Amino acid sequence: MTQTLAAATMAAYRRAAGCIAVITLTNPPVNTLSYLLRESFYETFRRANADAEVKAIVICGADGKFCGGADIKEFAGKFSGPSLVALIDDVEQSKKPVVAAIEGMALGGGLELALGCHYRIAHTKAQVGFPEVTLGLLPAAGGSQRLPRLITLTSALELITTGRRISAPEALKLGIVDKVTDKNALDMAIDFARDIIGKPLESRRLSLRTTPCPPDVESFLDEALASIRKHSRGAIAPLACLQAVRASVYSTFDEGLKKEQELFKMLLTSGQARALQYSFFAQRATKKWSMPSGATWKNTSARPLRKAAVIGLGTMGRGITVALIKAGIPVIAVEMGLKQLEAGKTVIMSMLEKEFKKKQLTKAYREMAAFTLDLAKLQEVDLVVEAVFENMSLKKQIFQQLSSLCSADAILCTNTSTLDIDEIASVTTTPHLVVGMHFFAPAHVMKLLEVIYGPRTSPTAVATAMQLAQQMEKVGVVVGNCNGFVGNRMFKLYAEQAYFLLEEGAIPEQVDQVLEDFGFPMGIFKVSDLSGLDIEWKIRQEQGLTGPKQIPGGSFRHRAGGRYSPLLDILCERGYLGQKTGQGWYLYEKPGGRVPTFNLWLHKFLEEYRELHGIQKHYVGQDEILERCLYPLINMGFHILEERIAASPEDIDIIYVFGYSWPRHWGGPMFYASMVGLPRVLDKLNYYHEIHPDIPTLEPSSLLKKLVANGSPPIGTWGAFIKEHNSKL
Ligand SMILES: CC/C=C/CC(=O)SCCNC(=O)CCNC(=O)[C@H](O)C(C)(C)COP(=O)(O)OP(=O)(O)OC[C@H]1O[C@@H](n2cnc3c(N)ncnc32)[C@H](O)[C@@H]1OP(=O)(O)O
């Protein structure tokens, strides 16, 4: 096994144009600088350096990919083999000119290696960057010291602290690469290397330079610190990146390297780095979907999509239309009335125009959108996305029509956030082609797509929806059919607890502050005001929890078998719908206002409400807010795993990171639970359930109890317990 790997992983050596040594980094799929590659590179580079016939060296990557950086999997173990810092030092100190031929990508350690080279030549489509910060790390093979010595401090700081990847033309403008070509970068690098043989190299060694600084560097760095603190939402890596760059200003190169190492070691052992690296692999794992039937991404093919239709041009339908066109799929956009069609068309065309200006689209977009009232046009399409109101009878009516109008093999998707896919499919003649696609608003921006299969959905329909997610550059996650699917089913408990906390004595400002300190960009009440309280109100009505369809049998504060908070309903009934009406949980300067301020009415109302219902107000502390909001949500995650609605904790975590702005440096709810410790989560749920026996969702799930009873195994091994848990044998 090791031998096979060793054969595939190497720094391959060959000679070109007589006197040029070409070293090819070879470690599929993205030529990461793993232990084996570093070992091989060390030998190969020495060989090239020692060979008197070699006058210059070119470094490139196999299969048109320079290098994807360090092997992230190796961060979890002990470092062995030659260090990247030392290898790059060898490269920079070489007396023979060394040229990097960058094709595909030079990321992280890959870019650091390229910065050690004396020249860099990139293909125009290549990307370069330091994504370490997104993994909870910093460029620690001299990158944080060499980049600021090469380009402006402002750009170096921005690239290192954000992890933004840039195109080769931008890298050329900034001065990171020396030449860009749309031909073969390796051929160009070889020619270039031949031309520079014998030329002095001293000025090309970045470690010998000093960092060029703006006039008032101290206040520049102070402002940068304040801005990073404001935007990093509790993430520590951006701050460490800044400290490393700061060292490049005030220290010698060697001292700077020491500081870089010190900060790297601190980050590497932090929980945040573990969470972010987990998230990196979790995101990739969602592509490898499976269904309980045994169908998987490997054994199922997607249908080609030449044309799609979107039905319903409200906010969601508009965003979906734009997302499809951005993915290169022509769309027939359908509405039921002329007025709605015209309104939808105007907004969609202006959204497309904006995307075009941002260079996200080519000119052809005008021809890619057709607008019609005529459902007969749907005959031509391979896929339909229905995006009308969240109303079961309306959706069923539409799917019945689709069934007779569309071609027999058209994939029929419903954009629903809660409704039963199977019930919708039941009115069609092709239930196997019906699949749920839960987009998140704004649909042309938000990355997440929940792909929902019902009991009759075919693997082909799922594969096609997942393929479409990829085409739209979204993260698709395949989930089973249940009320609210994964994301909203869990979110419901998060929101519910927040309302209960208001009833018990908290105020929206307090709850939001705790959630924002945790790392959410906005607390739940601000989010509710922003999206409009009536969204949840309509869902509650549809579920028979409130309104004219309310299921009889409950009481004012007890419905559907447990405690119920009618606070949101009361606000909606009074017309307090959030930002759009100028008042919700907060007060706004005017309808449509954006700045939340103290809502005196709400505070008085909460006092009266508590008094009226005999609720004993208590002091709600920060821990209680966080635990009451997050632990029931996590507990529901365990139920969802038990029921196999989500195939893995990774799937749940990715849904939360990409759809609900869960702070990525906490990995996602399930990873967070594993970091906090499952016994603690279990104890706290038991504790709160004892105090609030009328909230059944606080009762710990049996899977959580089982995992704790088994010594709280690592998250990567939960799958075995779930299988065992579900086994009917
Ligand atoms: C002391 C030295 C410190 C150095 C710091 C570093 O270098 S940290 C690493 C910095 N590099 C990165 O963060 C790059 C991460 N990778 C990517 O962004 C992308 O994978 C890519 C390189 C742009 C390629 O994207 P593409 O969409 O083509 O492929 P995938 O993302 O699906 O990746 C293919 C498989 O390769 C695995 N993989 C990619 N990069 C790494 C890596 N750096 N380490 C380990 N594994 C990596 C990825 O997980 C995929 O694996 P599968 O098993 O096929 O899912």
The ligand as an SDF file (V2000), in Angstrom:
LIG
                    3D

 55 57  0  0  0  0  0  0  0  0999 V2000
    3.2880   24.4690    7.5320 C   0  0  0  0  0  0  0  0  0  0  0  0
    2.6930   24.5570    6.1870 C   0  0  0  0  0  0  0  0  0  0  0  0
    1.3470   25.1010    6.1920 C   0  0  0  0  0  0  0  0  0  0  0  0
    0.6550   25.1210    5.0650 C   0  0  0  0  0  0  0  0  0  0  0  0
   -0.7110   25.5680    5.0990 C   0  0  0  0  0  0  0  0  0  0  0  0
   -1.5390   24.9760    3.9720 C   0  0  0  0  0  0  0  0  0  0  0  0
   -1.1150   24.7990    2.8810 O   0  0  0  0  0  0  0  0  0  0  0  0
   -3.0970   24.6070    4.4460 S   0  0  0  0  0  0  0  0  0  0  0  0
   -3.8490   24.0200    2.9420 C   0  0  0  0  0  0  0  0  0  0  0  0
   -4.1630   25.1440    2.0580 C   0  0  0  0  0  0  0  0  0  0  0  0
   -4.8610   24.6830    0.9070 N   0  0  0  0  0  0  0  0  0  0  0  0
   -6.1700   24.7200    0.8120 C   0  0  0  0  0  0  0  0  0  0  0  0
   -6.8690   25.1520    1.6910 O   0  0  0  0  0  0  0  0  0  0  0  0
   -6.7450   24.1820   -0.4500 C   0  0  0  0  0  0  0  0  0  0  0  0
   -7.9240   23.3290   -0.1640 C   0  0  0  0  0  0  0  0  0  0  0  0
   -8.4490   22.7220   -1.3640 N   0  0  0  0  0  0  0  0  0  0  0  0
   -9.2450   23.3860   -2.2000 C   0  0  0  0  0  0  0  0  0  0  0  0
   -9.5540   24.5200   -2.0500 O   0  0  0  0  0  0  0  0  0  0  0  0
   -9.7970   22.6040   -3.3450 C   0  0  0  0  0  0  0  0  0  0  0  0
   -9.7910   21.2550   -2.9960 O   0  0  0  0  0  0  0  0  0  0  0  0
   -8.9940   22.7990   -4.6540 C   0  0  0  0  0  0  0  0  0  0  0  0
   -7.5320   22.5350   -4.4540 C   0  0  0  0  0  0  0  0  0  0  0  0
   -9.2100   24.2090   -5.1940 C   0  0  0  0  0  0  0  0  0  0  0  0
   -9.5260   21.7970   -5.7050 C   0  0  0  0  0  0  0  0  0  0  0  0
  -10.9320   21.9430   -5.8340 O   0  0  0  0  0  0  0  0  0  0  0  0
  -11.7950   20.8710   -6.6320 P   0  0  0  0  0  0  0  0  0  0  0  0
  -13.1980   21.3610   -6.6080 O   0  0  0  0  0  0  0  0  0  0  0  0
  -11.1630   20.5970   -7.9390 O   0  0  0  0  0  0  0  0  0  0  0  0
  -11.6670   19.5140   -5.8360 O   0  0  0  0  0  0  0  0  0  0  0  0
  -12.1340   19.1500   -4.3720 P   0  0  0  0  0  0  0  0  0  0  0  0
  -12.2330   20.3300   -3.5180 O   0  0  0  0  0  0  0  0  0  0  0  0
  -13.3340   18.2700   -4.4550 O   0  0  0  0  0  0  0  0  0  0  0  0
  -10.8820   18.2980   -3.8610 O   0  0  0  0  0  0  0  0  0  0  0  0
  -10.5430   17.0530   -4.4590 C   0  0  0  0  0  0  0  0  0  0  0  0
  -10.0710   16.1250   -3.3630 C   0  0  0  0  0  0  0  0  0  0  0  0
   -8.8470   16.6150   -2.8340 O   0  0  0  0  0  0  0  0  0  0  0  0
   -8.9470   16.7840   -1.4120 C   0  0  0  0  0  0  0  0  0  0  0  0
   -8.1300   17.9420   -1.0420 N   0  0  0  0  0  0  0  0  0  0  0  0
   -8.0920   19.1150   -1.6640 C   0  0  0  0  0  0  0  0  0  0  0  0
   -7.2050   19.9150   -1.0840 N   0  0  0  0  0  0  0  0  0  0  0  0
   -6.6740   19.2240   -0.0720 C   0  0  0  0  0  0  0  0  0  0  0  0
   -5.6760   19.5210    0.8950 C   0  0  0  0  0  0  0  0  0  0  0  0
   -5.0290   20.6820    0.9110 N   0  0  0  0  0  0  0  0  0  0  0  0
   -5.3620   18.5590    1.7860 N   0  0  0  0  0  0  0  0  0  0  0  0
   -5.9770   17.3580    1.7760 C   0  0  0  0  0  0  0  0  0  0  0  0
   -6.9200   17.0120    0.8620 N   0  0  0  0  0  0  0  0  0  0  0  0
   -7.2580   17.9460   -0.0400 C   0  0  0  0  0  0  0  0  0  0  0  0
  -10.4400   17.0060   -1.1740 C   0  0  0  0  0  0  0  0  0  0  0  0
  -10.7830   16.6910    0.1410 O   0  0  0  0  0  0  0  0  0  0  0  0
  -11.0560   16.0610   -2.1850 C   0  0  0  0  0  0  0  0  0  0  0  0
  -10.9800   14.7710   -1.6370 O   0  0  0  0  0  0  0  0  0  0  0  0
  -12.1350   13.7090   -1.9080 P   0  0  0  0  0  0  0  0  0  0  0  0
  -11.7250   12.5130   -1.1150 O   0  0  0  0  0  0  0  0  0  0  0  0
  -12.1450   13.5040   -3.3980 O   0  0  0  0  0  0  0  0  0  0  0  0
  -13.3990   14.3340   -1.4280 O   0  0  0  0  0  0  0  0  0  0  0  0
  1  2  1  0
  2  3  1  0
  3  4  2  0
  4  5  1  0
  5  6  1  0
  6  7  2  0
  6  8  1  0
  8  9  1  0
  9 10  1  0
 10 11  1  0
 11 12  1  0
 12 13  2  0
 12 14  1  0
 14 15  1  0
 15 16  1  0
 16 17  1  0
 17 18  2  0
 17 19  1  0
 19 20  1  0
 19 21  1  0
 21 22  1  0
 21 23  1  0
 21 24  1  0
 24 25  1  0
 25 26  1  0
 26 27  2  0
 26 28  1  0
 26 29  1  0
 29 30  1  0
 30 31  2  0
 30 32  1  0
 30 33  1  0
 33 34  1  0
 34 35  1  0
 35 36  1  0
 35 50  1  0
 36 37  1  0
 37 38  1  0
 37 48  1  0
 38 39  1  0
 38 47  1  0
 39 40  2  0
 40 41  1  0
 41 42  1  0
 41 47  2  0
 42 43  1  0
 42 44  2  0
 44 45  1  0
 45 46  2  0
 46 47  1  0
 48 49  1  0
 48 50  1  0
 50 51  1  0
 51 52  1  0
 52 53  2  0
 52 54  1  0
 52 55  1  0
M  END
$$$$
